[in-house]
């Protein structure tokens, strides 16, 4: 018997025309986010993951949509991050950086993340390795 994949929640963080991406050691870049735990709503999970991975904290997020990638529901939120706040890699995250749309096109980025950036940030088509 197969178990259904846990749904995910991700946050598109934007600051001064750039988007925040994170990555684990030796991994491709992606949006901050992760699996939604039992008895946790999508927004709660997105806020928790954002803080766990980057140290950024917020009380509210803008809900954008729910998409399905690889038979998994993926809840997407947006957060405008004030310039005074800095993201710092935490826990399993080895690096987090702000990228312009042009930077995104040249970086190895996970496919679901790239698709979300195309939908919500007008990111140009990528020329770097994807996966």
C-alpha positions as CSV (number, residue, x, y, z in Angstrom):
1,X,0.0,0.0,0.0
2,X,1.4,3.4,-0.9
3,X,1.1,6.4,1.3
4,X,0.1,9.8,-0.2
5,X,2.9,12.3,-0.3
6,X,2.6,15.0,2.4
7,X,1.6,18.3,1.0
8,X,4.2,21.1,0.9
9,X,4.2,24.8,1.6
10,X,6.7,27.3,0.0
11,X,7.2,31.0,0.3
12,X,8.3,33.4,-2.5
13,X,10.2,36.0,-0.5
14,X,10.8,39.2,-2.4
15,X,13.1,42.1,-1.6
16,X,14.2,45.0,-3.8
17,X,13.3,43.1,-7.0
18,X,15.0,39.9,-6.0
19,X,13.8,36.5,-4.8
20,X,15.2,34.5,-1.9
21,X,16.4,30.9,-2.7
22,X,17.8,28.3,-0.3
23,X,19.7,25.1,-0.8
24,X,21.1,22.2,1.2
25,X,24.7,21.3,0.8
26,X,25.5,20.1,-2.7
27,X,21.8,20.6,-3.8
28,X,19.9,22.7,-6.3
29,X,18.4,26.0,-5.3
30,X,14.7,26.1,-4.2
31,X,12.2,28.3,-2.4
32,X,12.1,28.2,1.5
33,X,9.5,25.7,2.5
34,X,8.7,22.1,3.3
35,X,6.3,19.5,4.3
36,X,3.1,20.4,6.2
37,X,3.0,18.5,9.5
38,X,-0.1,16.8,11.0
39,X,-2.5,19.3,12.6
40,X,-0.7,22.2,10.8
41,X,-2.2,24.5,8.2
42,X,-0.4,25.4,5.0
43,X,0.3,29.0,6.2
44,X,1.5,27.8,9.5
45,X,3.9,25.4,7.8
46,X,5.2,28.0,5.4
47,X,5.9,30.4,8.3
48,X,7.6,27.7,10.4
49,X,9.7,26.5,7.5
50,X,10.7,30.0,6.5
51,X,11.9,30.7,10.1
52,X,13.6,27.3,10.4
53,X,15.5,27.7,7.1
54,X,16.3,31.4,7.0
55,X,15.6,33.0,10.4
56,X,13.0,35.3,8.8
57,X,9.8,35.7,10.8
58,X,6.5,37.1,9.8
59,X,2.9,36.9,11.1
60,X,1.2,36.9,7.8
61,X,1.7,35.7,4.2
62,X,-0.1,36.4,1.0
63,X,-1.7,33.2,-0.3
64,X,-1.1,32.8,-4.1
65,X,-2.3,29.3,-5.1
66,X,-2.1,25.6,-4.7
67,X,-0.4,23.6,-7.4
68,X,0.3,19.9,-7.9
69,X,3.8,18.7,-8.6
70,X,4.6,14.9,-8.7
71,X,1.2,14.1,-7.2
72,X,1.8,16.3,-4.2
73,X,-0.2,19.4,-3.3
74,X,2.1,22.5,-3.1
75,X,0.7,25.6,-1.3
76,X,2.4,28.8,-2.4
77,X,2.7,32.0,-0.5
78,X,4.4,35.4,-1.0
79,X,6.1,37.7,1.5
80,X,7.6,41.1,0.9
81,X,10.7,41.2,3.1
82,X,11.8,44.7,4.3
83,X,15.4,45.6,3.3
84,X,16.3,45.9,7.0
85,X,15.8,42.1,7.4
86,X,18.5,39.6,6.4
87,X,18.1,35.9,5.7
88,X,20.6,33.5,7.3
89,X,21.0,29.8,6.5
90,X,19.8,27.7,9.4
91,X,19.4,24.0,10.2
92,X,19.7,21.8,7.1
93,X,20.1,24.9,4.8
94,X,23.7,25.5,3.8
95,X,23.1,28.7,1.8
96,X,20.4,31.3,1.1
97,X,20.8,34.2,-1.3
98,X,18.7,36.9,-3.0
99,X,18.6,36.4,-6.8
100,X,17.5,38.7,-9.6
101,X,15.5,37.2,-12.5
102,X,18.6,37.1,-14.6
103,X,20.5,35.3,-11.9
104,X,17.7,32.7,-11.6
105,X,18.1,31.9,-15.3
106,X,21.7,30.8,-14.8
107,X,21.4,28.8,-11.6
108,X,20.6,25.1,-11.0
109,X,17.1,25.3,-9.6
110,X,14.6,22.5,-8.8
111,X,11.9,22.3,-11.5
112,X,8.8,23.0,-9.2
113,X,10.6,26.1,-7.9
114,X,11.4,27.3,-11.4
115,X,7.8,26.8,-12.5
116,X,6.6,28.8,-9.5
117,X,9.0,31.6,-10.2
118,X,7.9,31.7,-13.9
119,X,4.3,31.9,-12.8
120,X,4.7,34.6,-10.0
121,X,7.9,36.5,-10.6
122,X,8.2,36.7,-14.4
123,X,11.5,34.8,-14.3
124,X,13.0,34.3,-17.7
125,X,13.6,30.8,-19.2
126,X,16.5,29.1,-17.5
127,X,19.6,28.1,-19.3
128,X,21.3,26.4,-16.3
129,X,20.8,22.7,-15.3
130,X,17.4,21.9,-13.9
131,X,16.0,19.0,-12.0
